[in-house]
């Protein structure tokens, strides 16, 4: 008997298209737990000791000393039974492996680009792309560059130019479903005025720097039109492409009846290539790729790939990793999985709001972003309120988050956020309830935290290795100016080091 088209699918990319069609399905978790590992909860006194030893840098803490680890969603997810099974199929041939063929087929089905170069992770793809395209003085516009993207551009002596549709703090008052969009009016001006030094345009989906906010299909389409008009290639930072496809399906007119695969395919049809960290929406612990349509550029990139990553069919990855990525890219487009992921983030956001914490709304899919100055309104930007909040969260509950603010981005920063990134398929609602309760404790003890100062740091990507120290009562850094700042009624007199930072403080606080 002939099989039906549905049977032939064998479950691959098969999904109901109407998000609201099954109320019970919307409430049912997307997975069950098959393997567990214990969490170790250090007592508060020990956590303080460990943080001191780590120079007040959560990145330098040992993972075994962290109870709930929300530092990043990159490579920290739990692989599925299908992915673990796929590992056993790994073909470890140096060249031309079957695993490479499976990986290439999975990537091309979703992303559609002609040339796919595997890399050990996303920043490997960024390095190759920008090394091939960016020269000294070049400008690369984006809706917002994240840390390694901007650093790779600057390493090539280029300028990473952010063109977000909204800026902090106005973003919170900007009632729009797609706050991650590119400011197309600004982009057009930049393309017109600086076109001779623009090698490409980047678009990050979702927009990590802007609170994990999504980008609309209409915005991607318009950016693509501008790039065509000014003859500039468009590349998408595709790390969280499946999450962005979900929000388009949920919020953008005309897409509710489309599958996440169809939406993703349309997104990438407007671009000339992409960089991808498979550690995010590939739901793997390592891996990434650079995808390119331009044959000449792909050939040039392949030369650097061989030097820096490996032979083109494996690119620094084992065959088993390529197999796991091929499965993970597909599973990220499963509508039940994505519904569960987004609902988990919204659940945590709701609990934090109930505990009196200001967050970036609406909540994105990968993380909840906390406005640090809602917890510490008396700590000015130059004393790093978001970094202080990250340290306080560890002291009070053994939880690790990531600062997205002045330490990470320096003068580029327009916000002081603490990101609580949710590893995929790892934590339950019970874990998230604990996180929210810990924030309640941080708020009750907020008077204990005065801010931080830099002791030692590198010039690039300093947040990974920086050494910090807490400010003591009455401690006043030299050569600072008194100024009254504050977002709320608790505004008071604080110290700012120079005019530029004063201007940034005023723009953030509205004072």
C-alpha positions as CSV (number, residue, x, y, z in Angstrom):
1,X,0.0,0.0,0.0
2,X,1.4,3.4,-0.9
3,X,2.3,5.7,1.9
4,X,0.8,9.1,2.3
5,X,2.7,12.3,2.2
6,X,2.2,12.6,5.9
7,X,3.7,9.2,6.4
8,X,6.6,10.0,4.2
9,X,7.5,12.9,6.4
10,X,8.4,10.5,9.2
11,X,7.8,13.5,11.6
12,X,10.4,15.7,10.0
13,X,9.3,19.4,10.1
14,X,5.7,18.2,10.6
15,X,3.7,20.6,12.7
16,X,0.3,22.1,13.2
17,X,0.3,25.7,11.9
18,X,-2.2,27.4,14.1
19,X,-0.6,28.3,17.4
20,X,-3.9,28.6,19.2
21,X,-5.6,25.6,17.7
22,X,-5.1,23.2,20.7
23,X,-5.5,24.7,24.1
24,X,-4.2,21.6,25.9
25,X,-1.2,21.4,23.7
26,X,-0.3,24.9,24.6
27,X,-0.2,23.9,28.3
28,X,1.6,20.5,27.9
29,X,5.4,20.6,28.3
30,X,7.3,19.8,25.1
31,X,9.5,17.1,26.7
32,X,10.0,14.7,29.6
33,X,13.3,14.2,31.6
34,X,15.3,11.1,30.8
35,X,18.6,11.9,32.5
36,X,19.4,14.2,35.4
37,X,22.4,15.6,37.2
38,X,22.6,17.0,40.8
39,X,22.8,20.7,41.6
40,X,25.2,21.8,44.4
41,X,24.1,24.6,46.6
42,X,26.9,26.3,48.4
43,X,26.0,28.2,51.6
44,X,26.0,32.1,51.4
45,X,29.2,32.5,53.3
46,X,31.0,30.2,51.0
47,X,29.5,31.9,47.9
48,X,31.0,35.2,49.1
49,X,34.4,33.6,49.5
50,X,34.2,32.0,46.1
51,X,33.1,35.4,44.5
52,X,36.1,37.1,46.1
53,X,38.4,34.4,44.7
54,X,36.8,35.0,41.3
55,X,37.6,38.7,41.5
56,X,33.9,39.5,41.5
57,X,33.5,38.2,38.0
58,X,30.8,35.5,37.6
59,X,32.5,34.3,34.4
60,X,35.4,33.2,36.6
61,X,33.3,31.1,39.0
62,X,33.6,27.3,38.7
63,X,30.4,25.9,37.3
64,X,30.2,23.4,40.2
65,X,29.7,26.3,42.6
66,X,26.7,27.7,40.7
67,X,23.2,26.4,41.6
68,X,21.2,27.8,38.7
69,X,23.4,28.9,35.7
70,X,21.7,31.5,33.5
71,X,25.0,33.0,32.3
72,X,24.2,32.0,28.6
73,X,22.1,29.9,26.4
74,X,25.0,29.2,24.2
75,X,26.0,25.6,24.2
76,X,24.4,24.9,27.5
77,X,21.2,23.2,26.3
78,X,20.2,19.6,26.8
79,X,20.3,17.5,23.6
80,X,17.4,15.2,22.7
81,X,17.4,11.4,22.5
82,X,17.5,11.8,18.7
83,X,20.6,14.0,18.9
84,X,22.4,11.5,21.3
85,X,21.5,8.7,18.9
86,X,22.8,10.8,16.0
87,X,26.2,11.1,17.7
88,X,26.7,7.4,17.2
89,X,26.3,7.8,13.5
90,X,29.2,10.2,13.3
91,X,31.5,9.5,10.4
92,X,34.9,10.7,11.5
93,X,36.5,10.6,8.1
94,X,38.8,13.6,7.6
95,X,37.4,14.5,4.2
96,X,34.0,13.9,2.5
97,X,32.2,12.2,5.4
98,X,28.6,11.1,5.3
99,X,28.0,13.3,8.4
100,X,29.1,16.3,6.4
101,X,26.6,15.4,3.7
102,X,23.8,15.2,6.4
103,X,24.9,18.5,7.9
104,X,25.0,20.3,4.5
105,X,21.5,18.9,3.6
106,X,20.0,20.1,6.9
107,X,21.5,23.6,6.7
108,X,20.6,24.1,3.0
109,X,17.0,23.0,3.5
110,X,16.4,25.7,6.1
111,X,18.8,28.5,5.2
112,X,19.0,28.0,1.4
113,X,22.5,29.4,0.8
114,X,24.7,27.7,-1.8
115,X,27.9,27.4,0.2
116,X,28.1,26.2,3.8
117,X,31.3,26.3,5.7
118,X,31.2,24.5,9.2
119,X,33.0,26.2,12.0
120,X,33.7,25.4,15.7
121,X,31.2,28.0,16.7
122,X,29.6,31.3,15.6
123,X,32.5,33.6,16.3
124,X,34.7,31.4,14.0
125,X,32.2,32.2,11.2
126,X,32.3,35.9,12.1
127,X,36.1,36.0,12.1
128,X,36.3,34.4,8.6
129,X,33.5,36.6,7.2
130,X,34.9,39.9,8.5
131,X,38.5,39.0,7.7
132,X,37.4,38.5,4.1
133,X,35.3,41.6,3.8
134,X,36.3,44.3,6.3
135,X,39.2,46.7,5.9
136,X,40.5,49.5,8.0
137,X,37.9,52.3,8.3
138,X,35.0,50.2,6.9
139,X,31.6,50.5,8.5
140,X,29.3,47.6,9.1
141,X,25.7,48.7,10.0
142,X,23.4,46.3,12.0
143,X,20.3,46.5,14.1
144,X,22.7,45.8,17.0
145,X,26.0,44.0,17.0
146,X,26.5,41.6,19.9
147,X,29.9,41.5,21.7
148,X,31.9,39.0,19.6
149,X,30.4,40.4,16.4
150,X,31.5,43.9,17.2
151,X,34.9,42.7,18.5
152,X,35.6,40.8,15.3
153,X,34.8,43.9,13.2
154,X,36.9,46.1,15.4
155,X,39.8,43.5,15.2
156,X,39.8,44.2,11.4
157,X,39.9,47.9,12.3
158,X,36.4,48.5,11.1
159,X,33.5,50.2,12.8
160,X,30.5,48.3,14.2
161,X,27.6,50.7,13.7
162,X,24.3,50.0,15.6
163,X,21.1,51.2,13.9
164,X,18.3,49.9,16.3
165,X,14.7,50.9,15.7
166,X,14.5,52.1,19.3
167,X,17.0,53.0,22.0
168,X,17.0,52.7,25.8
169,X,15.2,53.9,27.8
170,X,12.7,54.9,25.1
171,X,12.5,51.2,24.1
172,X,10.3,50.5,27.1
173,X,7.8,53.1,26.1
174,X,7.9,52.0,22.4
175,X,4.8,49.8,22.0
176,X,5.9,47.6,19.2
177,X,5.9,43.8,18.8
178,X,9.3,43.9,17.0
179,X,11.6,46.1,19.1
180,X,14.6,44.3,17.5
181,X,14.1,45.9,14.1
182,X,16.6,47.9,12.2
183,X,16.1,51.6,11.9
184,X,15.7,51.6,8.1
185,X,15.7,55.4,7.8
186,X,19.0,55.6,9.5
187,X,20.3,52.7,7.5
188,X,19.4,54.4,4.3
189,X,21.2,57.6,5.3
190,X,24.3,55.6,6.2
191,X,24.2,53.6,3.0
192,X,23.9,56.9,1.0
193,X,26.6,58.8,2.9
194,X,29.1,56.0,3.7
195,X,28.4,53.5,0.9
196,X,31.9,53.5,-0.3
197,X,33.2,52.1,3.0
198,X,30.3,49.7,3.8
199,X,31.3,46.1,2.8
200,X,28.1,44.5,4.1
201,X,25.1,45.0,6.3
202,X,24.4,42.7,9.3
203,X,21.0,41.8,10.8
204,X,20.8,40.0,14.1
205,X,17.7,37.8,14.8
206,X,16.6,37.9,17.5
207,X,18.3,41.1,18.7
208,X,20.3,40.0,21.7
209,X,21.7,43.4,22.6
210,X,18.2,44.9,22.6
211,X,16.8,42.6,25.2
212,X,16.3,39.5,22.9
213,X,13.6,41.3,20.9
214,X,12.5,39.9,17.5
215,X,12.8,41.3,14.0
216,X,9.7,41.4,11.8
217,X,9.6,39.9,8.3
218,X,8.6,43.3,6.9
219,X,11.8,44.9,8.4
220,X,14.0,42.1,7.1
221,X,12.4,42.6,3.6
222,X,12.9,46.4,3.7
223,X,16.5,46.1,4.8
224,X,17.1,43.7,2.0
225,X,15.5,46.1,-0.5
226,X,17.8,48.9,0.7
227,X,20.8,46.6,0.4
228,X,19.8,45.7,-3.2
229,X,19.3,49.4,-4.0
230,X,22.8,50.3,-2.8
231,X,24.4,47.1,-4.0
232,X,25.4,45.8,-0.6
233,X,25.2,42.2,0.6
234,X,23.0,41.4,3.6
235,X,24.1,38.9,6.2
236,X,22.0,37.6,9.0
237,X,23.4,36.6,12.4
238,X,21.1,33.6,12.6
239,X,21.9,32.3,16.1
240,X,18.2,32.4,17.3
241,X,16.5,32.2,13.9
242,X,13.9,29.7,15.1
243,X,12.9,32.0,18.0
244,X,12.5,34.9,15.6
245,X,10.4,32.7,13.3
246,X,8.1,31.9,16.2
247,X,7.5,35.6,17.0
248,X,6.8,36.4,13.3
249,X,4.3,33.5,13.3
250,X,2.7,34.7,16.6
251,X,2.7,38.5,16.0
252,X,3.0,39.4,12.3
253,X,0.0,39.6,10.1
254,X,-0.1,36.9,7.4
255,X,2.1,34.4,9.0
256,X,-0.1,32.6,11.6
257,X,-0.9,29.8,9.1
258,X,2.7,29.3,8.0
259,X,5.1,26.7,9.5
260,X,8.2,27.8,11.3
261,X,10.3,26.2,8.5
262,X,8.4,28.2,5.9
263,X,9.0,31.4,7.8
264,X,12.7,30.7,8.3
265,X,13.1,30.0,4.6
266,X,11.5,33.3,3.7
267,X,13.7,35.2,6.2
268,X,16.9,33.9,4.7
269,X,15.6,34.3,1.1
270,X,16.1,38.1,1.6
271,X,19.8,37.7,2.6
272,X,23.1,36.8,0.8
273,X,24.5,34.7,3.6
274,X,24.5,34.2,7.4
275,X,26.7,33.4,10.4
276,X,25.3,30.8,12.8
277,X,26.2,29.5,16.2
278,X,24.6,26.1,16.4
279,X,25.1,26.4,20.2
280,X,21.8,28.4,20.3
281,X,19.1,27.3,17.9
282,X,21.1,24.3,16.8
283,X,20.5,23.1,20.4
284,X,24.1,21.7,20.5
285,X,27.0,22.1,22.8
286,X,29.5,23.2,20.1
287,X,29.4,24.2,16.4
288,X,28.4,26.8,13.9
289,X,28.7,27.7,10.2
290,X,29.2,30.5,7.7
291,X,26.8,30.3,4.7
292,X,27.5,32.3,1.5
293,X,25.9,32.7,-1.9
294,X,28.7,34.6,-3.5
295,X,31.0,32.0,-5.1
296,X,34.2,34.2,-5.1
297,X,33.7,35.1,-1.5
298,X,33.1,31.5,-0.5
299,X,36.3,30.4,-2.2
300,X,38.2,33.1,-0.3
301,X,36.5,32.1,3.0
302,X,37.4,28.5,2.4
303,X,41.1,29.4,2.3
304,X,40.8,30.9,5.8
305,X,38.6,28.1,7.0
306,X,41.3,25.5,6.2
307,X,43.9,27.6,8.0
308,X,41.9,28.4,11.1
309,X,39.2,25.8,11.5
310,X,39.9,22.7,9.4
311,X,39.1,20.9,6.2
312,X,35.9,22.3,4.5
313,X,33.9,19.1,5.2
314,X,34.4,19.2,8.9
315,X,35.6,22.8,9.8
316,X,36.9,22.1,13.3
317,X,34.0,19.8,14.3
318,X,33.8,16.0,14.8
319,X,31.4,14.1,12.5
320,X,29.3,13.3,15.5
321,X,28.8,17.1,16.2
322,X,27.8,17.6,12.6
323,X,25.1,14.8,13.0
324,X,23.8,16.4,16.2
325,X,23.6,19.8,14.7
326,X,21.6,18.5,11.7
327,X,19.0,17.1,14.1
328,X,19.0,20.1,16.4
329,X,18.4,22.6,13.6
330,X,15.3,20.7,12.7
331,X,14.1,20.2,16.4
332,X,14.4,24.0,17.0
333,X,11.6,24.4,14.4
334,X,9.2,22.1,16.3
335,X,6.3,24.3,17.3
336,X,5.6,22.5,20.6
337,X,9.3,22.9,21.6
338,X,9.3,26.5,20.7
339,X,6.0,27.3,22.4
340,X,7.4,25.7,25.6
341,X,10.6,27.7,25.4
342,X,8.9,31.1,24.9
343,X,6.4,30.3,27.6
344,X,9.2,29.5,30.1
345,X,10.8,32.9,29.5
346,X,7.4,34.6,29.9
347,X,6.8,32.6,33.1
348,X,10.1,33.9,34.6
349,X,9.4,37.4,33.5
350,X,5.9,37.4,35.1
351,X,7.4,36.2,38.4
352,X,10.1,38.9,38.4
353,X,7.6,41.6,37.7
354,X,5.5,40.3,40.7
355,X,8.7,40.7,42.8
356,X,9.0,44.3,41.8
357,X,11.7,43.9,39.2
358,X,11.6,46.0,36.0
359,X,12.3,43.9,32.9
360,X,12.4,44.5,29.1
361,X,9.0,43.8,27.8
362,X,7.7,42.0,25.9
363,X,9.8,39.1,27.0
364,X,11.8,37.5,24.2
365,X,12.4,33.8,23.7
366,X,16.0,33.2,24.9
367,X,16.2,35.2,28.1
368,X,14.7,37.7,30.5
369,X,16.6,41.1,30.7
370,X,16.4,43.0,33.9
371,X,16.9,46.7,34.2
372,X,19.5,46.8,36.9
373,X,18.8,50.4,38.0
374,X,15.3,49.3,39.0
375,X,16.9,47.3,41.7
376,X,19.8,49.7,42.4
377,X,18.5,53.2,41.4
378,X,21.2,54.8,43.5
379,X,24.1,53.2,41.6
380,X,25.3,55.3,38.7
381,X,26.5,53.8,35.4
382,X,30.2,54.2,36.1
383,X,29.8,52.0,39.2
384,X,28.2,49.3,37.0
385,X,24.8,48.5,38.5
386,X,24.2,45.5,36.2
387,X,27.5,43.9,37.2
388,X,26.7,44.6,40.8
389,X,23.3,42.9,40.4
390,X,25.0,39.9,38.9
391,X,27.2,39.6,41.9
392,X,24.3,40.1,44.3
393,X,22.3,37.4,42.6
394,X,25.1,34.9,43.1
395,X,25.6,35.9,46.7
396,X,22.0,35.7,47.6
397,X,21.1,32.5,45.7
398,X,24.0,31.0,43.9
399,X,22.5,32.1,40.5
400,X,24.7,33.3,37.6
401,X,23.6,35.8,35.0
402,X,25.4,38.0,32.5
403,X,25.8,41.7,32.5
404,X,24.7,43.4,29.2
405,X,25.9,47.0,29.9
406,X,28.8,49.2,30.5
407,X,31.3,46.5,31.3
408,X,30.5,44.5,28.2
409,X,30.1,47.3,25.7
410,X,31.9,50.3,27.3
411,X,30.9,53.6,25.7
412,X,28.7,51.8,23.1
413,X,26.3,50.7,25.9
414,X,23.0,52.5,26.2
415,X,21.6,50.3,28.9
416,X,22.4,48.5,32.2
417,X,20.8,45.1,31.9
418,X,21.3,41.7,33.6
419,X,20.5,38.9,31.2
420,X,19.1,35.7,32.6
421,X,19.6,33.3,29.6
422,X,17.6,30.1,29.7
423,X,19.5,27.0,28.6
424,X,17.3,24.9,26.2
425,X,15.4,22.0,27.8
426,X,17.3,22.3,31.1
427,X,15.4,24.1,33.8
428,X,11.8,23.5,35.0
429,X,9.3,26.1,36.3
430,X,10.4,25.1,39.8
431,X,13.9,26.3,39.1
432,X,12.6,29.6,37.7
433,X,10.4,30.1,40.8
434,X,13.6,29.8,42.9
435,X,15.2,32.5,40.7
436,X,12.3,34.9,41.3
437,X,12.4,34.3,45.0
438,X,16.1,35.0,45.0
439,X,15.5,38.4,43.4
440,X,13.1,39.2,46.2
441,X,15.9,38.5,48.6
442,X,18.3,40.7,46.5
443,X,15.8,43.6,46.7
444,X,15.4,43.2,50.5
445,X,19.1,43.4,50.9
446,X,19.8,46.0,48.2
447,X,21.1,48.5,50.7
448,X,24.2,46.2,51.1
449,X,25.4,46.7,47.6
450,X,27.1,50.0,46.7
451,X,28.4,49.4,43.2
452,X,31.6,48.1,41.7
453,X,35.0,49.4,40.4
454,X,37.4,48.0,37.8
455,X,40.6,46.6,39.2
456,X,42.1,45.0,36.1
457,X,40.8,44.5,32.5
458,X,41.7,43.8,28.9
459,X,40.8,46.2,26.2
460,X,38.7,43.8,24.1
461,X,35.8,41.6,25.4
462,X,36.9,42.6,28.9
463,X,33.8,41.1,30.6
464,X,35.1,37.6,30.2
465,X,38.3,38.1,32.3
466,X,37.8,41.4,34.1
467,X,38.7,41.8,37.8
468,X,36.3,43.9,39.8
469,X,36.0,45.0,43.5
470,X,33.0,46.3,45.4
471,X,32.8,49.9,46.6
472,X,32.9,50.5,50.3
473,X,30.8,53.1,52.1
474,X,32.1,56.6,51.5
475,X,34.6,55.5,48.8
476,X,35.0,58.2,46.2
477,X,37.1,57.6,43.0
478,X,39.4,60.4,42.1
479,X,38.6,63.1,39.6
480,X,34.8,62.6,39.6
481,X,32.1,65.3,39.4
482,X,29.1,65.5,41.7
483,X,25.8,65.2,39.9
484,X,22.2,64.3,40.8
485,X,21.0,61.2,39.0
486,X,18.2,58.7,39.4
487,X,15.2,57.2,37.6
488,X,12.9,57.1,40.6
489,X,12.0,59.0,43.7
490,X,15.2,57.7,45.4
491,X,17.4,59.9,43.2
492,X,20.4,61.3,45.1
493,X,23.8,62.9,44.6
494,X,26.4,60.6,43.0
495,X,29.7,60.9,41.2
496,X,30.4,60.7,37.5
497,X,34.0,60.7,36.0
498,X,33.7,62.8,32.9
499,X,31.4,64.8,30.6
500,X,30.7,62.0,28.1
501,X,29.6,59.6,30.8
502,X,27.5,62.4,32.4
503,X,25.7,62.8,29.1
504,X,25.1,59.1,28.9
505,X,23.9,59.0,32.5
506,X,21.4,61.8,31.8
507,X,20.1,60.1,28.6
508,X,19.5,56.8,30.5
509,X,17.9,58.3,33.6
510,X,16.0,61.1,32.0
511,X,17.3,63.5,34.7
